[in-house]
């Protein structure tokens, strides 16, 4: 095999490690697997890349393939072979993204070309040639079919379907795969969907605990494994600083250069920038303030009582964790619904998916609620209610309304109304499931009392309408007051509304070639939940294929 020239600025030449040499020698021109005696070395990743071109056509970038076993003149545009991410004998994943060229002829040349990329650490990273994807280095000339921004579950799901359609693309990730999950979730965080639903496109759960919930780190491992098995073209540590549209294509300015693409799928998330009340800056500088995305564990907070602001998903889970370790906790509640974790023999999410509850259209949700409401509180392992939290010793307050002249915080007299709203939301969901069971003739067990919903709520007496943080011993405030997406890097007139959020219809923007994936409530109640990407990704990719 011919190695890339060390003089190329995109390559750092190193002595070839024996393991890498054995890897290369085990791959023939039509090889489909690695030698069984080479073990998978997670998290190391070895990628063979090469760029081919039509005969007589000057290459747009990178290197050209030295030989072809396919039809004369029909050469592939790009594909990769990856090694790693699987336990046991090493597995070779053919990216299966061969380009179409010269009419309908398809290239059958496998990677017998030029370039070994080693990424990772330790023994494997010590040898071979290290290079970035050639398409990442171009400042013009080559135009990709698509670029996906973000390597979370939405971006990886879209990449999976782009590869299946043979569309040449890259996935740009500002950090690591699953960066938001790693950087913005607390240490004990678990998924709210059961294991049986926490799956990526083309996968299914066949483990021993379908009703369990993955931890933060287990979920990121799932994403990494999915990307590795499917040889998705991930470019980590590649932040996008600007997206514009010029000369009929999208121009992406990144930390590693400029890319051009006919289509861009923004999968960076719509709930990754925390929102605080504007007057939060007026609180004492001695007070430790942190957002839910910055909270890791109780041990990281200063000694003393903690005020958690916000009664949604993050707020109640963090309040419960703090109470479990003996902290004095004040919780400023809000008008948020609640879901039971289990009901009539099944996880509630299984019932909601099967019954069609999650398929209700965004427009209907807005009609019923007057707006897109926050998602109902759903504990990852058990039901969490305001009543149960009060029984654990959490001091419940009404909605936080502002700062008084003396520096105390003021709260609305709506605690009972907030608790009642959550109770009614839970009962409404149960009635929906009951009706579905009856219509479908399902033999389901009768409902059993849920301790979190039957325990009596303990209210402060007298009701707390004002709280002096210093006198109450509060040293920390955890803001769980919502998130929004940061799309300020998009310089595309008409792509964002006055609030800086995406303008789209079912993930398709008004600007041709621009798409959004993974947005909360983008199409239905299901949108924004991992199980939605199995439907959303192929639909967006089909739209791209039809209009490209």
N, C-alpha and C positions, 0 to 999 in steps of 0.2 A: 504493500500500500504506500502511495506517495504521501509524504507528510507536507503540510503547508510550510512555506519558507519562513524561517525565523525572522527575516527582515521585514515581513509584513507588520505594520504598526498595530494590527488588531490581535497579534499573537505574541504570547510570551513563551518562548521555547524552554523546555526543561528536559533533562535526561529522561528517556522512556523507562518507566518503572516496569519490572518484570510482569507484574499482574496485569498492567495495561497492555503489554505486548501479547500476553496470552489471550486477552480479551479480543484484540484486533485479529489475531491469527485464527480465532475460532469463528470469525464471521466471513462467510463466502459472499460472492456477488448476489446470490439468492438465499443467503442464510436466514433462517427463521428463529434460531435460538442460540444462546450462549452455551459453552461447555458446562456440563452439569457440575464439574468439580470446582467451578468458580462460584463462590457464595455471594448472595446479596449482601451488600455492605451499607445498609441504611445508616445514616442519611446520605451517603455518598451517591453522586449521580454522574454517570458517564454518558455523554451524548455524542454520537457521530452525526455530523451535519455535512451536507454538501449542497451546492447550488448548481443546477444544470440549465442549459439554454438550448434554443433551437440552433441548428447548424447555420453558421454564417451570421448569427445575431450577436452583436456585442453584449457582453454581460453587463447588467445594470449594477451589479455589486458583487463582492465576495469572490469565490473561486468557482471554476467550472469543473464538471465531472470528467474524469479521464477516460471512462469507458462506459459502454451501454450494452445491455443485452436485450433491449427492446427494439421496436421497429426503427428503422433508420430515420433520423431527424425528429423522432418523438421523444423528447427528454423531459424529465420531471422538473418542476420548478423548485420544490424543496420538500424534504421530509427528514425525519429524525429517527434514530434508534436509541432507546434509552435503557440503561441498566440500573437496577436497584429497586428500592421501595417494597420488595417482597421478601418474606421470610422463606427459608429453605433454599432450594436450588435457584440460581439466578434466572430471571425471566427477561426475555428480550421483547420489548413492546414496539412494534412497528407503528409509527404514527398514522399510517394509512391516510395520508393527505396528499396523494400524488396529484400533481397539477395536470390540467388538460391543455394540450397544445396541438397545433397542426391538425385542425378539425376535431374529429372524435377519437383520434388515436391517444392511447394512454401509455405512459411510460412504465415499464416493468423493471427499470433499473433500481436495484437496492443500493444502499450506501456502501459503495466500494470506492468512495471518492476521497475527499481530502479534508482532514481536520478531526482531531480528537479533543473534546472539551471535557475537562475534569473539574468537578465542583464539589466542595465539601472540605473535609479536614482529615488530618491523620495520614495514614500510609498512602492511600490512593491519591490524595491531593499533592503528594510529594513528587509525582512524576508526570510525564506526558506534556502535551502542549495545551495551554489554557487560552481560550479565545471566546469572545462574545459572538452572539449570533450576527452574521454579516449584515442582516437587514437592520439591526439596531444601530449600525455604524453609518448608514447612508444619510446624507443630508439632502438627498434628492435623487431623481432618476427612477427609482423603483417605487411602485405603488402597491401596497398590500391590498388584498381583498378586504380585510377588516383588521381592526385593532380593538381589543377588549381592554378596558381600564378597570383593574381590580381583580385580584385572585382570591376572592372569597367564594362561597358556594354559588353565587349567581354568575360570576365571571367564569368560573371553571365549568359550570353547566353549559354556558353559551359556547365556550371553547370546544367542549366535547362535541357539540352538534356542528360547529363550523368545520371541525376536522372530519366528521362523518360525511359532510357534503363536499369535501375536498377543497375548501376555501382556505387560501393561504393567509395566515394571520399570526399575530403575536398577542400575548396577554401581559400587560404592563402592571406591575405591582410595586407600590412605593416602598414596601418592606419585604416581609416574608409572606408565603402563602398563609392566608387566614390572619393577616396582620391585625385587623380590627379586633378579632376575637382574642388574640394574644395580648394586645395592648390596652383594650378597653373593657375587659371582663375581670371580675374579682376572682380570687384564688379558688374559692369553693363553688364557683358558678357551674351550673348544669343546664343542659338544654331543656326547653319546655315541651318539645315534641318527644314522644317515646322513641325508643331505638328503632322500632319497626317502621317509623316514618322519617327517621333521620338518615336518609339515603340519598345518594346522588343519581343522576340519570344513568339508566342501564344497570343499576345495582339493585339488590334487594337484601333485606336483613334475614339471616338464617342462623343467628346466634341463640344462646340459651335464655336471654332476658329481653324479650320483645317489649315489655312494658317499662324497662329501665330507662335511665337518662344519662347520656354521655356527659362527662366533665368537659370543661373548656379545652384542656389539653388533648383529651381523647378525640374531640371533634376536629381539632386542627390536624391531628394525625390522620383522621379519616380523609380530610381534604388533601393532605400531602400524598396519601396513598392513591387516591383517585387520580391526581395529576400525574403521578409516576406510572401507574398502570396503563393510563391512556396516552402517555408520552405527550402531554400537552405542552405547547411552546411558551413556557412561563419565563418572563424576564424579571427576576426579583430586584429589589433596590433600584427601581426605575420609576421615579416620580414624574408625573406629568405636570408641568407648570403652565402650559398654555395650549388651548385647542382652538384653531381657527379654520376657516374654509377659504381656500385660494385655488384659483385655476381649476375648478371642478373636482378638487380632492380635499380631504381633511389633512391639516398639518398639525402634528403633535410635537411640541417642544418638550423634551424630557431631560432628565439628569444625565443621560448618556447620548444625547444627540437628538436629531430630528427624524421623525418618521412621517410617511405619507400613506394614507389609506382611503379607499373608496367609501368604506363604512366604518363607523365608530360605535361601539356598544359601551355605554357608561354603566359600569357595575360596581361603582365605588361606594354605593350605599346612600340611603336618604336619612339614616338615623345614626350618624357618627360624630356629630358636633353637639356637645352639650349646650343647653340653654339655661341661663340663670335669670332671675328677676333683675332689672336694671339697677335696683337700689341695693343689691347685694354688696356692692363696693362700699356702701356707707356703714357696714358693720365694722366693729372694732378690729383693727389690724392684728390684735393679739389672738383673735379667734381663728382657729384652723378651719379653712373652708376647702372643700373638695367636691368634685362632681362624681356621680355614680361611675363614670367611665374611668376615673382615677382611683377609685377605692379598690384596695386589694384585700385587706383583712383588718380585723379589729386591732391587731397588734401594731399596725402602722399608725394608728391614731393616738394622739396625746391622751394621757390619763384624764378621766373625767367623764361627765355625761355627754351624750351625743344627741343632737337634733337632726332627724332625718326629715327632709322636706319633700313631700310627694308620696301619694298613696297608690302609685301604679306598680308595675311589675318589679322594677328595681328597688323602689322604696320599701315595699313590704318585705322583700327577701333580705335586703341588707338590715332592716330593723330587726327581723327575726334572728339573723346571725349574731348581731350585736347583743341581743337579749340572751341568746343561748350561752354566751361566754361571760355573762354577769354584768354587762354594762347597763347603766341607767340610760334609757332611750325615750326620747320624746318623738312622736311621729305626727307631723302635720299632714292630715289626710286630704283627700280630694274626691271628686265624683268619678269613680271608676268602678266598672262592673267586676264580677268575680265568676270564676268557673270552678266546679268541683274537679278534683284530680281524677277520680274514678266514679263511675255511676253505672249501676246495673250490670256489674260484672266486667266492664271494659274501661280502658282509659278513655277519658272524655274526648280526646282528640280523634280517636278511632271512630267514635260515634259521629262527631261533627263532620269528619271527612265522608264517611259512608252515607250519611243522611242528606248531604248536599248543603249543609249549613255554611260551609266554607266557600261554596260556589256562588253565593249571593253577590250580585254585581255591585261595584263601587257606587254607581248612581243610586241604587236602591238603599244602600247603607246610609248615604247622605240624606235621602228622602225620609228615612225612618228616624234618624238621629239629628238631622239638621246640619250635620258636619261629619267629618271622619273622626269617630270617637277613639280614645285610647283603648288598646286591647285590654280585655278583662284580665284581672289578676289570676295567674295560674301557677301554683307552686310546682316545682320540678319533681318533687318526690311525694308531696301530699298537699291537700287543700290548705291554703293560707287565707284566713279571714281576719277582719279587724277584731272580731270577738276573741279569736284564738290568740292574737297578739296581745290583747289587753290581759288575758288570763296568764300570759307569760310575764307580765309586769311592764309591758310597753305602755307609756302614758300617751293616750290618744288626744289629739287636738283637732280643731277644725282647720279649714283652709287658711294658710298663711296669707295675710292681706297687706302687710307692710311694716314699716318701722315707726314707732312713736317718737315723740320729741325727746324723751329721756333715753332713747336707745333700746327700749324694750320692743319686742316683736308682738304684733297684734294678730289675732286669729278670728275667723268668722265663727258664728254660732251655728255651724252646720254639721257637726259630728254625727248626730243621730240621722240626719238626712243622708249623709254619705254612706253610713253603714246600711241603711234601709235600701238605698239604690243598689248596693252590691248584692244584698240578699235577693232583691227582686230580679236582678240580672241572672243570678244563679238559678232561681226557680224557673225563669223563662227558658233557659237552656235545657233544663230537665224536662220541661213540658214538651219542648221540641223533640227531644230524644224519645220521650214516651209516645208521642204521636207517630214518629217514624217506626218505632218498634211495632206499634199496633197495625199500621198500614202494611208493613212488610211481613207481618205474621212471624216475627222473630221470637223464638223461645228464649227470652232473657230472664235472668233472676230478678226478683223484686228488689226495689231500692232499699238500701240499708242506711241508717242514720250515719252522718258524717260528723265525727266529734268536733271538727273545726267549725261546723255550722250549727251545732246544737248548744255549744257552750254560751253562757250568758256574757254579755259585754260589760266590762267594768269601766265606768266613766269617772273622770275626776270630779270630785265633789268638794267645793263648787267647780263649775265649768271654768276652764282656763281660757280667758279672752286675751290676756296679756302675759308675756313671759319675759322676765329679766334674766338674760342668759347668764350673767355673772353670778347672781344670787342663786340661780338654779344649778350652778356647777357645770354648765355647758361649756365645753372647751372646743368642740368640733361641730361643724355643720356639714352634712352630706346632702348635696343638692341632687335630687332625683326629679327634676322639673322638666324633663323632656329633651329631645334631640331633634336636630334637623340635618340636612345634607349640606356639604360645602361644595358648591359648584362654581366658585368664584373664578376658577382658572379657565372656564369656558367663555371664549370671546366670540360668541355666536348670537347675533341679534335674533330675537324671537324664540330662542331655545329655552329661556328661563322667564318666569313671571316676575312681578314686581317684588316678590319676597325672595327672589333668587332661587326658586325651586323649579324643577323640570316642567315644561309644557309638553304634554304627550297624550296619546290615546292608546291605551293598552301597551304602553312601552314604546310606541312608535312616535317619534317627534315630527313636528311639522316640516322640519328641514330634511330633505331627502338624504338618506344614508346615515341618519343619526338615530340612535336607539338607547333606551334605558332598561336595564334589567335589575330585578331584585327590589324594586321600590315597594314600600309598604302600601297596601291597598291599591296597587296600580290598576288592577282589573277587577279583582274580587276580594273577599275577605281572606282568601288563601294567599294572595300576593304578599310577599315580604316574609313568608315562612318557607323554610327549605324545601318542603314537599311541593311547592309551586313551580320550582324551576324545571321539573320534568315536563311540564306543559308549556311553560313560558319560553324556554330556550328554543325548542324546535319551531315554535310559532314565529319567533323573531328571526331565526336563521332562514326559515322558509321565505319570509318576507324579503330578506336580504338577497336570497338566491333569485327570487322572481324579478327583483328590481335592479339587479346588477347587470 
